[in-house]
Amino acid sequence: MRCLLPAINLRQTGKCEPGEDAMALKTVISRAIRPCVLMQLAAALLGCSEIGLGRQPEKTVDPNTFPENYKKDVLAYVQAHPGELVNTRDASISTPALKAFAMESRYFVCVQANAPDSRKEKLVIFFSGRINQFIDTEGGQCSGAAYQPFPELLAELRHLKEKK
């Protein structure tokens, strides 16, 4: 590697001073790396940009999609979180309806569970057709609900008791 300077066109003399080979090599490497670094930087900036080349457009989510499988979803939720509904002897559920919660409307159903010593009323709020909240009712939130029998819930709770 004796005297690389003439090869990279920095100096045209035939004499080389000590350390010039190392300096020339650094210059060659930095010139070769610079385009790679610039391309990586451009790719990183493009990945963070709003252009989204090669990306699928994001699907807009309708928060008020009708919960078509609301009974199955409630059963799946109760199966995962049986908690205080275990001793239920009679169960009812309302059909989904839209109701304003704070500033937005959401579909909800009311679930009523009667046990020998208590009566539970649950409010199930849906977001985009899926259960978002399963909470106790407050202040008559389900007072006007038209309940219908929900024997599937009783069967699921019975099945959960037998598993224990």
Buried (B, 14 or more C-beta within 10 A) or exposed (E): EEBBBEEEEEBEEEEBEEEBBEEBEEBBEEEEEEEEEEEEEEEEEEEEEEEEEEEEEEEEEEEBEEBEEBBEBBBEBBEEEBEEBBBBEBBBBBEBBEEEBEEEEBBBBBBBBBBEEEEBBBBBBBBEBEBBEBEEBEEEBBEEBEBEEBEBBBEBBEEBEEEE
